[in-house]
Each structure stands twice: as C-alpha cells, then as structure tokens.
C-alpha cells in the first residue's frame, strides 16, 4: 500500500521531469540549428597580398567568419564553435587558374568559459574571426596582373552546446592585388 502511494506521488513529477528534459533538448537543438544556418563565411575586404621569390608567387587573403552568436533557450548569449575549417580554392586571371589555395583553422567556441566577464571578452574577440588562406603559383603568371578572381570552397564543422553539423560555403570575388616586394 505504501509503495502504491509512493508511485502515485512520484509518477507525476517523474513524468514532468522526463518531458521537460525531452522538450528542452529538442528546443535547444532547434535554436542551435537556426544559429548555425546564420553563420557566414566570406572573403575579407581588401586586396590579396602577393609576394614573388624564387620563381614562385605566394598569395594571401583571409576569409571572415561572421554571425556566430545566438541566445540559447535560457536566454544566455552563446557562440557557435567553428572547426575545423578546410579551405581550397584558386586564383584566376584571364579565365585561367594562376595559383591554387588552401587554408585550415579551428575557431573554438568560448562557451566553456565560466566567468561572465572572461566570456564577454572571449566572445568579443570571436566577433572578427579570420581563416587565413595561402595560394601558390608561378611568378610569371602574376607579373602584369592587377586584379584577380578569388574562388574558394570552405567546409566547416559547426558546433553548439548540444548540436553539430558540417556545412559547405563557397565564394567568388574580383579583388585587387597588393604586391609586397
């Protein structure tokens, strides 16, 4: 009799706790998926830097990662972790590739930082995260060129507190060259 009474008292609470846990995780996963859909990767403003030496041209540019913050189901500001990011691409002049590019970065989320002030600082630093990209080609291909098309593809693993996904990003942009040396 006592066991039956205990079940009648505990059952509603157990059901409520189970449902709250199930609903909260589903809601948080939906919030994180929506936040991950807002993440953008694009070519950083400015020219592509090119240096020439030993018959080889080295080009450098950056990809800007943006729109990483979101509010979780508790109303706390969080950040989508990015990484690894793998970039491949090419620099094109007059319709032909003159250099081939690669880049790799890991942009971890500051969500594990416990101190609120340190978290705010880390979050502010993450606002302008850049993935460096380096390209190599023959030096004679870049000598008379003043503008090039930068074409790239990035594959990034995105991570929230409970959800992860891999997304592909693509870009193509006409940019000026900045010769250094």
Backbone bond lengths (Angstrom), bond angles and torsions (degrees), N, CA, C in turn:
res aa  C-N    CA-C-N  psi(-1)  N-CA   C-N-CA  omega(-1)  CA-C   N-CA-C  phi
1 X - - - 1.441 - - 1.545 110.36 -
2 X 1.322 114.75 -43.98 1.466 119.93 179.55 1.529 110.26 -64.10
3 X 1.321 118.22 -40.30 1.464 122.11 178.76 1.530 110.45 -64.40
4 X 1.316 116.93 -40.64 1.469 120.48 178.28 1.516 111.51 -64.10
5 X 1.317 117.48 -39.83 1.463 121.07 177.92 1.530 109.98 -65.88
6 X 1.336 116.95 -39.72 1.470 120.71 179.03 1.517 110.63 -63.16
7 X 1.334 117.12 -41.06 1.466 120.99 178.70 1.521 109.99 -63.20
8 X 1.318 117.74 -43.09 1.469 121.24 179.65 1.525 112.31 -63.80
9 X 1.308 117.34 -33.55 1.465 120.87 178.40 1.526 110.79 -78.30
10 X 1.322 118.76 -41.68 1.464 123.03 -174.08 1.531 112.11 -80.35
11 X 1.318 118.57 -33.92 1.455 122.47 -174.29 1.533 113.61 -53.86
12 X 1.325 120.37 -48.68 1.473 118.27 179.88 1.538 112.97 -62.19
13 X 1.337 116.26 -37.60 1.457 119.21 179.24 1.528 110.95 -68.75
14 X 1.317 116.49 -43.03 1.461 120.13 178.23 1.514 111.77 -61.57
15 X 1.328 116.71 -42.75 1.467 120.46 177.89 1.532 110.09 -63.24
16 X 1.307 117.58 -44.56 1.468 121.78 179.82 1.515 112.23 -61.92
17 X 1.308 116.22 -42.71 1.468 119.96 178.93 1.526 109.99 -65.76
18 X 1.337 116.79 -44.47 1.460 120.30 178.45 1.526 111.49 -59.86
19 X 1.315 117.90 -46.22 1.474 121.37 -179.70 1.526 110.97 -65.05
20 X 1.334 117.74 -41.56 1.469 120.62 -179.79 1.526 110.73 -61.42
21 X 1.335 115.63 -43.14 1.465 119.52 179.42 1.528 109.84 -63.94
22 X 1.341 117.37 -46.41 1.464 120.85 -179.98 1.528 111.23 -61.85
23 X 1.317 117.44 -45.66 1.464 120.64 -177.32 1.518 111.75 -69.65
24 X 1.352 116.63 -39.34 1.455 119.16 -179.04 1.527 110.59 -63.74
25 X 1.311 118.11 -45.31 1.460 120.42 -179.72 1.522 111.26 -62.36
26 X 1.319 117.37 -41.87 1.469 120.45 178.54 1.527 110.54 -64.86
27 X 1.328 117.01 -42.05 1.468 120.60 179.45 1.521 110.58 -65.37
28 X 1.329 117.34 -44.03 1.462 120.92 179.87 1.526 110.76 -64.79
29 X 1.318 117.47 -40.35 1.466 120.45 178.06 1.526 110.12 -62.18
30 X 1.327 117.84 -39.84 1.470 120.75 178.59 1.525 110.90 -65.62
31 X 1.329 117.66 -40.38 1.468 121.59 177.63 1.525 110.06 -62.96
32 X 1.323 117.30 -43.85 1.468 120.74 -179.16 1.526 111.62 -67.57
33 X 1.332 117.33 -39.70 1.475 119.24 177.56 1.529 110.42 -63.11
34 X 1.327 116.85 -39.75 1.471 120.36 177.67 1.529 110.48 -65.05
35 X 1.337 117.17 -40.14 1.468 120.66 178.27 1.524 110.77 -64.61
36 X 1.328 117.28 -40.33 1.466 121.15 -179.96 1.524 111.26 -66.57
37 X 1.314 116.67 -30.82 1.470 120.37 177.97 1.527 111.28 -69.13
38 X 1.334 118.16 -21.52 1.462 122.50 -179.38 1.522 113.56 -87.18
39 X 1.335 117.91 -14.48 1.470 121.45 -179.29 1.529 109.06 -62.79
40 X 1.329 115.96 134.68 1.462 121.00 177.35 1.525 109.58 -125.11
41 X 1.318 115.00 150.68 1.464 122.22 172.40 1.518 105.89 -131.56
42 X 1.339 116.46 127.48 1.451 120.87 -179.25 1.515 111.64 -146.20
43 X 1.314 115.73 163.28 1.462 121.07 179.96 1.523 109.43 -64.61
44 X 1.320 116.13 130.55 1.461 121.91 178.72 1.523 109.68 -65.62
45 X 1.317 117.30 141.96 1.466 121.80 -179.50 1.526 110.42 -61.78
46 X 1.316 115.26 146.93 1.456 120.68 177.18 1.507 112.48 112.76
47 X 1.324 115.53 174.03 1.471 119.76 -177.04 1.526 112.56 -77.78
48 X 1.314 115.17 163.12 1.460 122.38 171.17 1.524 106.58 -83.65
49 X 1.317 117.29 127.91 1.462 121.67 178.33 1.518 109.28 -82.28
50 X 1.335 116.96 133.66 1.462 120.61 179.08 1.522 109.06 -130.30
51 X 1.325 115.30 133.91 1.463 122.11 173.48 1.533 106.89 -125.27
52 X 1.328 115.36 144.51 1.458 121.17 -177.14 1.519 108.42 -122.15
53 X 1.313 115.80 135.30 1.455 120.67 177.94 1.515 110.41 -169.85
54 X 1.330 115.80 138.15 1.456 120.44 176.91 1.518 113.82 62.71
55 X 1.322 117.23 31.87 1.459 120.43 179.20 1.517 114.43 78.37
56 X 1.347 116.02 6.77 1.460 119.96 -177.58 1.534 110.04 -125.49
57 X 1.315 116.41 142.40 1.461 121.89 175.65 1.530 108.59 -106.30
58 X 1.317 115.20 135.69 1.465 121.52 177.49 1.523 107.56 -116.60
59 X 1.309 116.73 122.82 1.461 123.40 -179.81 1.525 108.03 -110.15
60 X 1.330 116.17 143.99 1.462 120.38 179.26 1.525 109.99 -137.40
61 X 1.319 115.06 136.00 1.469 121.11 172.16 1.523 107.67 -151.83
62 X 1.312 116.03 173.82 1.455 120.28 -179.16 1.519 111.44 -125.99
63 X 1.305 114.69 152.76 1.455 121.57 172.25 1.521 108.19 -108.84
64 X 1.308 116.05 125.60 1.464 122.93 -178.63 1.529 109.48 -87.73
65 X 1.322 116.43 128.89 1.467 122.08 176.28 1.522 107.49 -103.46
66 X 1.339 116.60 127.20 1.468 119.98 -175.11 1.529 111.37 -136.53
67 X 1.311 113.97 169.72 1.477 124.09 176.02 1.522 111.61 61.81
68 X 1.324 115.62 52.52 1.463 120.44 -177.40 1.521 113.39 -97.73
69 X 1.322 120.12 -17.16 1.465 120.85 -174.52 1.531 111.72 -90.11
70 X 1.324 114.84 152.85 1.461 121.57 178.23 1.523 108.70 -157.26
71 X 1.320 116.92 166.26 1.464 122.28 174.18 1.516 108.11 -101.03
72 X 1.334 116.44 128.68 1.460 119.18 179.29 1.529 110.16 -80.04
73 X 1.328 117.52 -176.43 1.465 121.03 -176.35 1.529 112.41 -67.65
74 X 1.324 118.23 -15.03 1.466 122.04 175.83 1.524 111.87 -93.58
75 X 1.340 117.31 2.50 1.459 121.07 -179.86 1.517 114.28 81.03
76 X 1.322 117.38 12.28 1.466 121.16 179.34 1.521 110.12 -92.86
77 X 1.331 115.67 140.80 1.461 120.02 177.79 1.521 109.26 -73.02
78 X 1.328 115.50 130.09 1.451 122.18 179.94 1.531 108.94 -129.33
79 X 1.321 116.18 175.65 1.450 121.94 -175.30 1.528 109.28 -135.48
80 X 1.328 116.58 137.23 1.465 121.08 175.48 1.528 108.04 -79.01
81 X 1.316 116.72 122.81 1.466 120.99 175.46 1.523 109.31 -75.89
82 X 1.319 116.65 141.86 1.458 121.74 -178.44 1.520 107.63 -124.08
83 X 1.300 116.91 120.46 1.447 117.72 173.59 1.500 112.93 152.17
84 X 1.271 112.52 145.77 1.456 125.35 -0.25 1.527 111.97 -76.87
85 X 1.343 114.92 154.96 1.461 122.61 171.86 1.522 106.39 -109.89
86 X 1.313 116.94 127.26 1.461 121.22 177.66 1.522 107.86 -119.79
87 X 1.331 115.41 126.18 1.463 121.30 -175.94 1.525 109.27 -118.08
88 X 1.317 115.70 135.62 1.458 122.07 169.72 1.520 106.80 -130.76
89 X 1.310 116.21 156.32 1.455 118.22 179.25 1.508 111.92 178.80
90 X 1.320 113.45 -169.08 1.455 119.65 178.14 1.518 109.41 -152.39
91 X 1.317 114.09 157.44 1.457 121.59 173.10 1.522 105.98 -107.19
92 X 1.321 115.07 129.86 1.461 121.39 -173.14 1.522 109.61 -118.12
93 X 1.330 115.63 135.45 1.460 122.73 175.21 1.524 107.45 -133.91
94 X 1.321 116.38 131.57 1.474 122.17 -179.46 1.529 111.76 53.03
95 X 1.319 116.39 37.41 1.456 120.86 176.53 1.511 116.17 80.58
96 X 1.357 118.74 0.95 1.460 120.38 179.51 1.531 110.88 -124.27
97 X 1.316 115.84 145.36 1.467 119.05 177.19 1.534 110.62 -67.32
98 X 1.332 116.29 133.18 1.464 120.44 176.22 1.527 111.64 -115.45
99 X 1.349 116.55 -10.62 1.464 120.29 178.04 1.526 109.01 -156.47
100 X 1.322 115.25 152.68 1.456 121.62 179.29 1.517 107.95 -117.63
101 X 1.327 115.33 140.32 1.464 121.57 -167.83 1.527 112.87 -118.53
102 X 1.314 113.71 155.32 1.457 120.48 172.41 1.527 108.53 -152.16
103 X 1.302 114.83 155.83 1.463 121.65 176.41 1.514 108.92 -159.65
104 X 1.314 115.49 155.28 1.461 120.69 -179.61 1.526 107.32 -153.48
105 X 1.306 116.28 136.75 1.469 119.63 177.69 1.516 109.94 -156.01
106 X 1.306 114.24 161.10 1.455 122.79 175.06 1.518 105.53 -131.29
107 X 1.323 117.37 118.45 1.459 122.22 -178.48 1.520 108.54 -116.73
108 X 1.323 117.39 82.56 1.465 120.04 -174.34 1.529 111.66 -67.58
109 X 1.295 114.97 156.60 1.455 122.12 179.30 1.526 109.75 -83.50
110 X 1.337 118.14 142.68 1.459 120.30 175.65 1.535 112.59 -83.36
111 X 1.326 118.05 12.22 1.464 121.25 -174.92 1.524 114.16 -59.38
112 X 1.315 118.57 -22.23 1.476 121.31 -179.42 1.529 112.36 -83.19
113 X 1.339 117.45 -7.20 1.465 121.15 179.40 1.527 108.08 -71.08
114 X 1.322 116.98 120.64 1.470 121.60 -173.41 1.534 113.44 -81.04
115 X 1.321 117.64 -37.31 1.462 121.44 -176.98 1.535 109.84 -74.53
116 X 1.334 118.60 123.16 1.474 120.66 -177.11 1.529 114.21 -58.25
117 X 1.334 118.11 -37.88 1.471 119.34 179.67 1.527 110.89 -68.94
118 X 1.324 116.45 -42.09 1.466 119.97 177.67 1.523 110.63 -65.49
119 X 1.343 116.23 -36.35 1.462 120.09 177.82 1.523 110.33 -63.67
120 X 1.329 116.96 -44.74 1.474 120.57 -180.00 1.528 110.58 -61.28
121 X 1.317 117.35 -40.64 1.465 121.25 178.29 1.527 110.45 -64.78
122 X 1.318 117.07 -46.41 1.470 121.11 179.97 1.527 110.85 -64.07
123 X 1.325 116.61 -37.64 1.463 120.73 179.19 1.524 110.55 -66.04
124 X 1.326 117.56 -40.87 1.466 121.64 178.38 1.532 110.63 -64.34
125 X 1.329 117.36 -38.95 1.469 120.91 178.25 1.527 111.23 -65.97
126 X 1.324 117.31 -32.55 1.465 121.98 -179.73 1.521 112.86 -74.15
127 X 1.319 117.92 -16.34 1.467 121.30 -174.93 1.525 112.41 -60.28
128 X 1.327 118.25 -28.76 1.469 121.46 -179.48 1.519 110.80 -120.78
129 X 1.300 116.10 54.85 1.463 120.75 -179.65 1.525 110.09 -75.17
130 X 1.327 115.99 136.86 1.464 121.70 -178.07 1.522 110.34 -126.64
131 X 1.325 115.24 137.82 1.461 121.87 173.54 1.525 106.77 -101.30
132 X 1.341 118.83 115.77 1.460 120.40 179.06 1.533 111.17 -73.97
133 X 1.332 115.79 138.16 1.462 121.64 179.34 1.530 107.88 -125.76
134 X 1.330 116.84 133.76 1.461 123.28 -179.90 1.528 107.90 -122.09
135 X 1.337 115.57 138.93 1.463 121.59 -179.48 1.530 108.78 -128.68
136 X 1.330 116.21 147.22 1.460 121.18 178.15 1.519 109.96 -129.38
137 X 1.332 115.27 141.34 1.460 121.96 176.42 1.518 109.35 -157.97
138 X 1.316 116.54 -178.04 1.455 121.20 179.15 1.528 109.94 -74.57
139 X 1.323 116.35 141.88 1.463 121.42 -177.27 1.517 111.99 -63.02
140 X 1.316 118.60 -38.84 1.466 120.07 -176.42 1.531 112.27 -68.76
141 X 1.317 118.22 -16.00 1.468 121.23 178.77 1.526 112.28 -74.86
142 X 1.331 117.57 -20.35 1.462 120.22 -174.03 1.524 113.93 -108.20
143 X 1.328 119.16 -2.13 1.463 121.15 -170.00 1.521 113.95 -62.34
144 X 1.304 119.28 -46.34 1.467 120.59 -175.26 1.530 112.58 -101.19
145 X 1.289 117.83 5.83 1.461 121.91 -175.79 1.527 110.09 -87.60
146 X 1.348 116.58 135.87 1.464 121.39 178.08 1.520 112.09 -113.23
147 X 1.335 116.68 -23.56 1.457 121.84 176.66 1.524 108.39 -136.37
148 X 1.325 115.25 147.19 1.461 121.34 178.33 1.521 109.04 -137.40
149 X 1.306 114.93 164.03 1.462 121.01 171.98 1.524 106.96 -100.44
150 X 1.313 115.67 125.31 1.461 122.03 175.36 1.529 106.35 -98.62
151 X 1.312 115.11 120.82 1.468 121.53 -179.51 1.521 107.36 -122.19
152 X 1.319 117.54 126.55 1.461 119.93 -175.51 1.530 111.35 -144.62
153 X 1.321 114.03 159.44 1.459 123.77 172.56 1.520 107.19 -133.89
154 X 1.329 115.89 133.15 1.464 120.80 178.01 1.522 108.91 -124.25
155 X 1.307 115.60 137.22 1.456 120.89 172.45 1.522 106.49 -115.14
156 X 1.327 115.57 124.19 1.459 120.20 -174.63 1.516 110.83 -127.89
157 X 1.323 115.51 135.04 1.463 121.76 171.55 1.526 106.42 -87.22
158 X 1.323 116.62 124.26 1.458 122.49 -179.47 1.524 108.41 -108.08
159 X 1.333 117.04 137.36 1.462 120.25 -177.01 1.513 111.58 -137.06
160 X 1.314 115.65 126.42 1.453 122.11 169.77 1.515 108.18 -98.44
161 X 1.322 116.67 -163.89 1.467 119.44 178.47 1.523 111.59 -71.73
162 X 1.355 117.14 -29.74 1.465 120.40 -177.09 1.524 114.32 -127.38
163 X 1.315 117.97 -13.35 1.452 121.76 -171.73 1.525 110.19 -124.70
164 X 1.334 115.71 145.24 1.462 121.03 175.43 1.516 109.25 -135.37
165 X 1.326 116.34 149.44 1.457 121.15 174.02 1.524 109.35 -157.91
166 X 1.323 115.75 159.98 1.461 121.88 177.13 1.518 107.08 -111.21
167 X 1.349 115.98 132.06 1.461 121.15 178.44 1.510 110.48 -126.15
168 X 1.326 115.53 150.48 1.457 122.21 174.44 1.521 109.13 -104.92
169 X 1.324 116.03 139.30 1.462 123.58 177.82 1.529 107.21 -126.07
170 X 1.329 116.65 146.82 1.465 121.37 -179.35 1.519 109.00 -136.43
171 X 1.335 116.16 150.80 1.451 119.99 176.42 1.513 111.79 -155.35
172 X 1.307 113.91 154.31 1.463 121.70 176.84 1.523 105.87 -151.46
173 X 1.338 115.90 125.39 1.466 119.60 -175.99 1.521 110.92 -150.09
174 X 1.330 115.25 141.26 1.454 122.01 174.45 1.526 107.97 -83.24
175 X 1.342 117.01 123.16 1.459 121.32 -177.90 1.533 110.54 -134.60
176 X 1.316 113.85 156.81 1.472 120.42 177.07 1.527 109.82 -82.24
177 X 1.318 116.73 157.37 1.453 122.62 174.03 1.518 110.25 -99.28
178 X 1.301 116.94 140.06 1.465 123.49 175.46 1.523 106.34 -116.08
179 X 1.307 116.80 108.43 1.469 121.60 -177.14 1.520 110.60 -84.24
180 X 1.319 115.30 127.32 1.462 121.67 177.69 1.525 107.31 -118.85
181 X 1.296 116.98 94.20 1.464 119.73 174.82 1.463 116.45 94.03
